C-alpha cells in the first residue's frame, strides 16, 4: 500500500474512532443524568434535580456534533458496506441517547414537585426500576464499543424486566390513589416517572437492535415480538 493510501486509511479510522468517542461520551452523560435524577427523588434534593435539568444541554450539543460529523463524513468519505452501517448506527444511537437524556430531565422536573409534598410508600420501587434501566444502558454501550452482537441481544431481552416492573408499579399506584385521594398528586407524578424509566428501557433496546444490525447486517431475531404493556389494559377494582 502506498504512503498516501496508508495515510487515508489511517485518517479514516481515526475519524470513526472519534465518532465512537462522542457516542461513548453521550452515553456516559445519559447514564449519569438518569442516576442523578433518581437520586434527587430519593434524597429529596431539588438542587440536584435542577442540575440535571440544566445539564441536559450538554447531550443536545453532542447530538448535534454527531449529526454534523455524519453529514460531513458521508459527503467527503462516501463510506460503503460496513463503514456505512457504522456511521448510520452512530447517528441512530445519538438520537436514542438524546431522548434518554430528555427523559431523565423530565424525571428531574417531576422530582422537584414530589420534593414539595409528603412521600408515599411506592416511591421506593422507583430506584429499583431505574437501577435496572441504568444497567441496561451501561451494557448496551459496552456492546457498542466492543462490537458484541450477543451482548446487544442479551440487553434487548432484559427490556421485559423493565416492562414487568412498570406494570407492577402501575397497578400499585392506582390502588394507592383509589384508597386515599390524598395520594393522587404524588402517585400521578410517580406514574409519569415510572413511564419515563420504561421509555428509557425502550430506547436502550432500540440501541441494542441498531447495534445488532450494524454488526450482523440483519435484524435481531424476535425484534417483532409484541411489547407486554399490561398497564394499557389494567383494571383495578375499588375496595368495597
C-alpha positions in Angstrom: 0.0 0.0 0.0 1.3 3.4 -0.9 2.1 6.0 1.7 -0.9 8.2 0.5 -3.3 5.3 0.8 -2.0 4.3 4.2 -2.5 7.9 5.3 -6.1 7.9 4.0 -6.9 4.6 5.7 -5.4 5.9 9.0 -7.3 9.1 8.8 -10.5 7.2 8.0 -10.1 5.0 11.1 -9.2 8.0 13.3 -12.4 9.7 12.3 -14.5 6.6 13.1 -12.8 6.3 16.5 -13.6 10.0 17.2 -17.2 9.2 16.3 -17.2 6.3 18.8 -15.8 8.5 21.5 -18.6 11.1 21.0 -21.2 8.3 21.3 -19.5 7.0 24.4 -19.5 10.4 25.9 -23.2 10.9 25.2 -23.9 7.5 26.7 -22.0 8.3 29.9 -23.8 11.6 30.3 -27.2 10.0 29.7 -26.5 7.3 32.3 -25.3 9.9 34.8 -28.4 12.0 34.2 -30.6 9.1 35.0 -28.7 8.2 38.2 -28.8 11.9 39.4 -32.5 12.3 38.6 -33.4 9.3 40.7 -31.0 10.4 43.5 -32.8 13.7 43.5 -36.1 11.8 44.3 -34.6 9.5 46.9 -32.7 12.3 48.7 -35.5 14.9 48.0 -32.8 17.1 46.6 -34.3 19.7 44.4 -31.0 21.4 43.8 -29.6 18.2 42.3 -32.8 17.9 40.1 -32.1 21.4 38.8 -28.6 20.5 37.9 -29.9 17.5 35.9 -32.3 19.8 34.0 -29.6 22.3 33.2 -27.0 19.6 32.2 -29.3 18.2 29.5 -28.0 20.8 27.1 -24.6 19.1 27.1 -26.2 15.9 25.5 -28.0 18.1 22.9 -24.7 19.7 21.9 -23.1 16.3 21.4 -26.0 15.0 19.4 -25.6 18.0 17.0 -21.9 17.3 16.8 -22.7 13.7 15.7 -25.2 14.9 13.1 -22.7 17.4 11.7 -19.9 14.8 11.7 -22.0 12.2 9.9 -23.2 14.6 7.2 -19.6 15.8 6.6 -18.3 12.2 6.7 -20.8 10.9 4.2 -20.2 13.7 1.8 -16.4 13.5 1.9 -15.6 9.9 2.5 -18.6 8.1 0.8 -18.3 5.0 3.0 -19.6 1.7 1.8 -20.9 -1.5 3.4 -19.7 -2.0 7.0 -18.3 1.5 7.3 -21.6 3.0 6.1 -23.5 0.9 8.7 -21.0 2.1 11.3 -21.8 5.8 10.6 -25.5 5.4 10.3 -25.6 3.4 13.6 -23.9 6.3 15.4 -26.5 8.7 14.0 -29.3 6.5 15.3 -27.7 5.9 18.6 -27.2 9.7 19.2 -30.9 10.2 18.7 -31.8 7.5 21.2 -29.3 8.8 23.8 -30.6 12.3 23.4 -34.1 11.0 24.1 -32.8 9.2 27.2 -31.3 12.5 28.4 -34.6 14.2 27.8 -36.5 11.6 29.8 -34.0 11.9 32.7 -34.6 15.6 32.6 -38.4 15.0 32.8 -37.9 12.8 35.8 -35.9 15.6 37.5 -38.7 18.1 36.8 -41.2 15.7 38.5 -38.8 15.3 41.4 -38.9 19.0 42.0 -42.6 18.7 42.5 -42.5 15.5 44.5 -40.0 17.0 46.9 -42.6 19.6 47.9 -45.2 17.1 49.1 -45.1 14.2 51.6 -43.6 11.0 50.2 -45.7 7.8 49.7 -44.5 4.2 50.0 -44.5 3.2 46.3 -41.6 5.7 45.7 -39.3 3.0 47.0 -39.9 1.0 43.8 -38.6 3.8 41.5 -34.9 3.4 42.4 -35.0 -0.4 41.7 -36.6 0.2 38.3 -34.2 2.9 37.5 -31.2 0.8 38.5 -32.3 -1.9 36.1 -32.6 0.7 33.3 -29.2 2.1 34.1 -27.6 -1.4 34.0 -29.2 -1.9 30.6 -27.8 1.4 29.3 -24.3 0.5 30.5 -24.4 -2.9 29.0 -25.7 -1.7 25.6 -23.0 0.9 25.4 -20.4 -1.8 26.2 -21.9 -3.9 23.4 -21.4 -0.9 21.0 -17.8 -0.3 22.0 -16.9 -4.0 22.0 -18.9 -4.7 18.8 -20.6 -7.6 20.6 -23.8 -8.7 18.9 -24.6 -11.3 21.5 -24.4 -8.8 24.4 -26.7 -6.5 22.4 -29.2 -9.4 22.1 -29.0 -10.1 25.9 -29.6 -6.4 26.6 -32.6 -6.4 24.3 -34.1 -9.4 26.2 -33.8 -7.6 29.5 -36.3 -4.9 28.5 -39.1 -7.3 29.5 -37.9 -7.0 33.1 -38.3 -3.2 33.0 -41.8 -3.7 31.5 -42.8 -6.1 34.3 -41.6 -3.7 37.0 -43.5 -0.8 35.3 -46.8 -2.9 35.1 -46.5 -3.9 38.8 -45.8 -0.3 39.9 -48.7 1.0 37.8 -51.2 -1.2 39.5 -49.8 -0.4 42.9 -50.1 3.3 42.3 -53.6 3.0 41.0 -54.6 1.2 44.2 -52.9 3.9 46.3 -54.9 6.6 44.5 -58.2 4.7 45.0 -57.6 4.0 48.7 -56.9 7.7 49.6 -57.5 10.7 47.3 -54.7 12.5 49.2 -52.3 10.1 47.4 -53.4 11.2 43.9 -50.9 14.0 43.3 -47.8 12.1 44.4 -49.0 8.9 42.7 -49.6 10.7 39.4 -46.1 12.1 39.4 -44.6 8.7 40.2 -46.6 7.2 37.4 -45.1 9.6 34.9 -41.6 9.0 36.3 -42.1 5.2 36.0 -43.3 5.7 32.4 -40.2 7.8 31.7 -38.0 5.0 33.0 -39.9 2.4 31.0 -39.4 4.6 27.9 -35.6 4.8 28.7 -35.6 1.0 28.6 -37.3 1.1 25.2 -34.6 3.5 23.8 -31.9 1.2 25.2 -33.5 -1.8 23.3 -33.6 0.4 20.2 -29.9 0.9 20.6 -29.4 -2.9 21.0 -31.4 -3.6 17.8 -29.3 -1.0 15.9 -26.0 -2.4 17.2 -27.0 -5.9 16.2 -27.9 -4.8 12.7 -24.6 -2.9 12.5 -22.6 -6.0 13.3 -24.6 -8.8 11.7 -26.2 -6.9 8.8 -29.6 -8.3 9.7 -32.4 -7.7 12.1 -32.2 -9.0 15.6 -34.2 -12.3 16.0 -37.6 -11.7 17.6 -37.5 -8.0 17.0 -41.2 -8.1 16.1 -42.1 -9.5 19.4 -45.2 -7.6 20.8 -44.5 -5.4 23.8 -46.0 -6.6 27.0 -47.5 -3.3 28.3 -50.2 -4.6 30.6 -50.7 -1.2 32.1 -52.7 -0.2 29.0 -55.3 -2.8 29.9 -55.1 -2.7 33.7 -58.3 -2.7 35.6 -58.2 -2.0 39.4 -61.4 -2.7 41.3 -62.3 -0.2 44.1 -62.4 -1.6 47.6 -65.9 -2.4 48.8 
